[in-house]
Amino acid sequence: MESFVINMGAYDVHVRRKRVKNINFRIGPNGEALMSVPLHVSRTEAERIARERATWFERALARAQARKCNAPARWSTGEKMSVWGRPVTLRVLDPSEAASPCELSGDELLVRDGPNASWRASEVENWLQQELMAYLGEILPDRELAIGRMPTHISIRRMKTRWGSCTPKTARIRINTALAECPHACANTVLVHELCHLIVHNHGPQFQALMDLHCPGWRVTQRWLDEHPPRTL
Ligand SMILES: [Zn+2]
């Protein structure tokens, strides 16, 4: 997954190289500046284009920020989130009424209150990691068997621009916590993608054939992931 970040001082522009003809600028669902460029555009060229667009980005970001001001504060009751692609609303519970630090109950994600917002953020984050680990643990044996490769270690962490990554030499795989917020097909696709990298290190035709074999429909999911950059904390 080809992406990189351009630092513009007050904000970052998240750039993705895609099979597109035109350059595209937009503000993502979490108020992040996004740009997609055709595959042949170099990093230097992308930086030049982003700087030419600085005024547009600044205005669009200010508009998105103004909209956000009407939304509840982060990690507070009423905040809208997503769990496995399903919208849920956060509800902060008094420690005396909370059965566990964080749990899903219908359309609400209940989190036990703590000293501050970042404490609640990390409770939610831990819960998302556990959810994702449980799901990966469920599907991993089948995928390993089919693909014929086994990672030495899988770690789950919040990453800014990548959904997953893999070090073929050590067979270690890293998966983005944000996948627990997306439909299950996304975590599956990223897991299969990284497992296939244990056989083919690039994204060439051989890699794509492996993906077609082990994850039919991956192209649709891949497009969805490209259009929804990982939410950052
Ligand atoms: Zn890859």
Residues whose N, C-alpha, C, O or C-beta is under 5 A from the ligand:
A	BS01	ZN	M1
